[in-house]
Amino acid sequence: MTKPSASGKSVFITGAAAGIGRATALTFARNGYVVGGYDIDEIGLKSLADDIEQLGGVVHTGHLDVTDPDEMAARVREFAEAAGDRLDVMINNAGILRAGRFEEMDIAGHHKEIDINAKGVVNGLYAAFPYLRETPGSVVVNLSSASAIYGQAELANYSATKFFVRGITEALDIEWNRYGIRVIAMWPLYVQTAMTHDVKTGTTDSLGIRLTAQDIADAILEAIEPSRLRRAIHQVHFPVGKQTKVMTIASRFSPGWLTRYANKKLSHS
């Protein structure tokens, strides 16, 4: 735990025990980052810590319910202090996905999805800001989704939370530019993780579930160290995978009625 990192940089990851979070934690560890992996799944965190230590990496883990602002503030503070009073990358990854017709799902589940996917991101941003501000070249990575391109049938509430992530990313990237903090969002389509294991919608039938957690982890690492072109145009949103890239470009030039029609057909609605 006290071994210095090769890069001297640190990354805090929510929802790190499995899926995208776990793949991202391992990827950053391989690249010399001090890794902070936090989740409610403490067994998964123990496995993650073991794997990172076997790689010769430095890792700090702990319980974190992202819906609890006080616990979020405590975990971020503890990690930043352990990493040498710096926070280079904050990754708001924790999230849940519930699929089905909006009116057929219970209201408590809708609220839980909002609490984790939207309020959890707010809690992470708020807690991380003081440490990001004091770390030159710091970056926030928020996990959005291709469902933030246009509202998705059978994923209405989930899609809405990702529109929230899109909006707060855009706004804070402007606000926090004065402090030298980049705020970016990753836009994957469906990813092969436990979160999508039992998900079956019109769009999963049409588009499949092609991306892996490692695809997203690799894209995150690339996004925080952008090419000269991406840095020159100050890219904020990073579509992941060919399908998302095509849909993102198409949505920019397509009239609203055509975008709606395409989404209707893809969802078999």
C-alpha positions as CSV (number, residue, x, y, z in Angstrom):
1,M,0.0,0.0,0.0
2,T,2.9,2.4,0.6
3,K,4.8,1.6,-2.6
4,P,4.9,4.6,-4.9
5,S,3.2,4.4,-8.3
6,A,5.2,4.5,-11.5
7,S,3.2,7.5,-12.8
8,G,2.6,9.3,-9.5
9,K,-1.0,9.6,-10.5
10,S,-4.2,8.5,-8.8
11,V,-7.6,7.4,-9.9
12,F,-10.8,7.0,-7.8
13,I,-13.4,4.6,-9.2
14,T,-17.0,4.1,-8.0
15,G,-18.6,0.7,-8.6
16,A,-15.2,-0.9,-8.9
17,A,-16.0,-4.4,-7.7
18,A,-17.2,-5.8,-11.0
19,G,-17.9,-5.1,-14.7
20,I,-16.6,-1.8,-16.2
21,G,-15.4,-0.5,-12.9
22,R,-13.2,-3.6,-12.2
23,A,-11.8,-3.7,-15.8
24,T,-11.0,0.0,-15.5
25,A,-9.3,-0.4,-12.1
26,L,-7.1,-3.1,-13.5
27,T,-6.3,-1.1,-16.6
28,F,-5.2,1.9,-14.7
29,A,-3.2,-0.2,-12.3
30,R,-1.3,-1.7,-15.2
31,N,-0.5,1.9,-16.3
32,G,1.0,2.9,-13.0
33,Y,-1.8,4.6,-11.2
34,V,-2.6,4.4,-7.5
35,V,-6.1,3.0,-7.7
36,G,-9.0,3.7,-5.4
37,G,-11.7,1.1,-5.9
38,Y,-14.9,1.6,-4.0
39,D,-18.2,-0.3,-4.0
40,I,-20.9,-1.8,-1.8
41,D,-19.6,-5.3,-2.9
42,E,-16.7,-5.8,-0.4
43,I,-16.1,-9.4,-1.5
44,G,-15.6,-8.2,-5.1
45,L,-13.3,-5.4,-3.8
46,K,-11.2,-8.0,-2.0
47,S,-10.7,-9.9,-5.2
48,L,-9.9,-6.7,-7.1
49,A,-7.3,-5.7,-4.5
50,D,-5.7,-9.1,-4.7
51,D,-5.4,-8.9,-8.5
52,I,-4.0,-5.4,-8.5
53,E,-1.4,-6.4,-5.8
54,Q,-0.4,-9.4,-7.9
55,L,0.3,-6.9,-10.8
56,G,2.6,-5.0,-8.4
57,G,0.2,-2.1,-8.3
58,V,-1.0,0.1,-5.4
59,V,-4.7,-0.1,-4.4
60,H,-6.9,1.3,-1.7
61,T,-10.5,-0.1,-1.4
62,G,-13.5,0.5,0.8
63,H,-17.2,0.3,1.2
64,L,-19.1,3.1,-0.7
65,D,-22.8,3.7,-1.2
66,V,-22.7,6.4,-3.8
67,T,-26.2,7.6,-2.7
68,D,-24.7,8.6,0.7
69,P,-23.0,12.0,0.4
70,D,-21.3,11.8,3.7
71,E,-19.7,8.4,3.0
72,M,-18.7,9.6,-0.5
73,A,-16.9,12.6,1.0
74,A,-15.2,10.5,3.6
75,R,-13.9,7.9,1.0
76,V,-12.7,10.5,-1.4
77,R,-10.9,12.4,1.3
78,E,-9.3,9.2,2.7
79,F,-8.1,8.2,-0.8
80,A,-6.8,11.6,-1.8
81,E,-4.7,11.8,1.4
82,A,-3.4,8.2,1.0
83,A,-2.4,9.0,-2.6
84,G,-0.3,12.0,-1.6
85,D,-3.0,14.7,-1.4
86,R,-3.9,14.5,-5.1
87,L,-6.7,13.2,-7.3
88,D,-5.8,13.0,-11.0
89,V,-8.9,11.1,-12.2
90,M,-12.3,10.7,-10.7
91,I,-14.5,8.1,-12.4
92,N,-18.2,8.1,-11.6
93,N,-19.0,4.6,-12.9
94,A,-21.5,3.2,-10.4
95,G,-24.9,2.7,-11.9
96,I,-27.8,0.3,-12.3
97,L,-30.0,-0.5,-15.3
98,R,-33.6,-1.6,-15.2
99,A,-35.4,-2.6,-18.4
100,G,-39.1,-2.8,-19.1
101,R,-42.2,-0.8,-19.7
102,F,-42.1,2.3,-17.5
103,E,-45.6,1.8,-16.0
104,E,-45.0,-1.9,-15.3
105,M,-42.0,-1.3,-13.0
106,D,-42.3,-0.3,-9.4
107,I,-41.8,3.4,-8.5
108,A,-39.3,2.5,-5.8
109,G,-37.1,1.0,-8.4
110,H,-37.3,4.1,-10.6
111,H,-36.3,6.2,-7.6
112,K,-33.4,3.9,-6.8
113,E,-32.1,4.2,-10.4
114,I,-32.2,8.0,-10.1
115,D,-30.5,8.0,-6.7
116,I,-27.6,5.8,-7.9
117,N,-27.2,7.0,-11.5
118,A,-27.9,10.7,-11.1
119,K,-27.5,11.7,-7.4
120,G,-24.6,9.3,-7.0
121,V,-22.7,11.3,-9.7
122,V,-23.6,14.6,-8.1
123,N,-22.2,13.2,-4.8
124,G,-19.0,12.1,-6.5
125,L,-18.5,15.4,-8.3
126,Y,-19.1,17.4,-5.2
127,A,-16.8,15.4,-3.0
128,A,-13.9,15.2,-5.5
129,F,-13.9,18.9,-6.5
130,P,-11.5,20.2,-3.8
131,Y,-8.9,17.6,-4.6
132,L,-9.3,17.9,-8.4
133,R,-8.8,21.6,-8.1
134,E,-5.5,21.1,-6.4
135,T,-4.2,18.5,-8.9
136,P,-2.8,19.9,-12.1
137,G,-4.4,18.4,-15.3
138,S,-7.1,16.5,-13.4
139,V,-10.0,14.8,-15.2
140,V,-13.5,13.7,-14.3
141,V,-15.0,10.8,-16.2
142,N,-18.7,10.3,-16.0
143,L,-20.3,7.1,-17.4
144,S,-23.1,8.2,-19.6
145,S,-24.6,6.0,-22.4
146,A,-25.7,5.9,-26.0
147,S,-29.2,6.1,-24.5
148,A,-28.4,9.8,-23.9
149,I,-28.6,10.4,-27.7
150,Y,-32.4,9.9,-27.7
151,G,-34.8,8.7,-25.1
152,Q,-35.0,4.9,-25.2
153,A,-38.2,2.9,-25.1
154,E,-38.1,0.2,-22.3
155,L,-35.2,2.1,-20.7
156,A,-37.1,5.4,-20.2
157,N,-35.9,6.1,-16.6
158,Y,-32.4,4.8,-17.2
159,S,-32.1,6.9,-20.3
160,A,-33.3,9.9,-18.5
161,T,-30.6,9.5,-15.8
162,K,-28.0,9.4,-18.6
163,F,-29.3,12.6,-20.1
164,F,-28.7,14.1,-16.6
165,V,-25.2,12.8,-16.7
166,R,-24.7,14.3,-20.2
167,G,-26.0,17.7,-19.0
168,I,-24.0,18.0,-15.8
169,T,-20.9,16.9,-17.7
170,E,-21.3,19.6,-20.3
171,A,-22.0,22.3,-17.7
172,L,-19.2,21.5,-15.3
173,D,-16.7,21.1,-18.1
174,I,-17.3,24.8,-18.8
175,E,-17.5,25.9,-15.2
176,W,-14.4,24.0,-14.0
177,N,-12.3,24.9,-17.0
178,R,-11.1,27.9,-14.9
179,Y,-9.5,25.4,-12.5
180,G,-7.9,23.3,-15.2
181,I,-10.3,20.4,-14.7
182,R,-11.6,18.5,-17.7
183,V,-15.0,16.9,-17.3
184,I,-15.9,14.2,-19.9
185,A,-18.5,11.5,-20.5
186,M,-18.2,8.0,-22.0
187,W,-21.0,6.9,-24.3
188,P,-21.1,3.1,-24.7
189,L,-24.0,1.1,-26.1
190,Y,-24.9,-2.2,-24.3
191,V,-21.9,-3.8,-22.5
192,Q,-21.4,-7.5,-21.7
193,T,-21.6,-7.3,-17.9
194,A,-23.8,-8.6,-15.2
195,M,-25.9,-5.5,-15.5
196,T,-27.1,-6.5,-18.9
197,H,-27.2,-10.3,-18.3
198,D,-31.0,-10.5,-18.1
199,V,-31.8,-7.4,-20.2
200,K,-34.0,-8.1,-23.3
201,T,-35.5,-5.2,-25.1
202,G,-36.2,-4.3,-28.7
203,T,-32.9,-2.5,-29.0
204,T,-30.9,-5.4,-27.6
205,D,-32.5,-7.6,-30.2
206,S,-31.8,-5.1,-33.0
207,L,-28.3,-4.1,-32.0
208,G,-27.0,-6.9,-29.8
209,I,-24.7,-6.6,-26.8
210,R,-21.2,-6.4,-28.4
211,L,-19.0,-4.3,-26.2
212,T,-16.9,-5.7,-23.4
213,A,-16.0,-4.1,-20.1
214,Q,-12.4,-4.0,-21.3
215,D,-13.5,-2.0,-24.4
216,I,-14.8,0.7,-22.1
217,A,-11.8,0.6,-19.8
218,D,-9.5,1.1,-22.8
219,A,-11.6,4.0,-24.1
220,I,-11.5,5.7,-20.7
221,L,-7.7,5.5,-20.5
222,E,-7.5,6.9,-24.1
223,A,-9.9,9.7,-23.3
224,I,-8.0,11.0,-20.4
225,E,-4.9,11.2,-22.4
226,P,-6.4,12.5,-25.7
227,S,-4.7,13.0,-29.0
228,R,-3.6,16.4,-30.1
229,L,-6.8,16.8,-32.3
230,R,-9.2,15.8,-29.5
231,R,-7.4,18.2,-27.1
232,A,-7.6,21.0,-29.7
233,I,-11.3,20.6,-30.3
234,H,-11.9,20.0,-26.5
235,Q,-13.9,16.8,-27.0
236,V,-16.3,16.3,-24.1
237,H,-18.3,13.2,-25.2
238,F,-16.6,10.0,-26.2
239,P,-18.8,7.4,-28.0
240,V,-17.5,3.9,-27.5
241,G,-17.8,1.3,-30.3
242,K,-18.7,1.6,-34.0
243,Q,-22.4,1.5,-33.4
244,T,-22.4,4.4,-31.0
245,K,-20.1,6.4,-33.1
246,V,-22.4,6.0,-36.1
247,M,-25.5,6.8,-34.1
248,T,-23.9,9.9,-32.5
249,I,-22.9,11.3,-35.9
250,A,-26.3,10.5,-37.5
251,S,-28.1,12.2,-34.7
252,R,-26.2,15.5,-35.3
253,F,-27.5,15.7,-38.9
254,S,-30.8,13.9,-38.7
255,P,-34.1,15.9,-38.2
256,G,-35.9,15.1,-35.0
257,W,-38.7,13.2,-36.7
258,L,-36.2,10.9,-38.4
259,T,-34.2,10.3,-35.2
260,R,-37.5,9.4,-33.4
261,Y,-38.5,7.1,-36.3
262,A,-35.2,5.3,-36.2
263,N,-35.3,4.7,-32.5
264,K,-38.9,3.5,-32.8
265,K,-37.9,1.0,-35.4
266,L,-34.9,-0.2,-33.4
267,S,-37.0,-0.7,-30.3
268,H,-39.8,-2.5,-32.2
269,S,-42.3,-0.1,-30.7
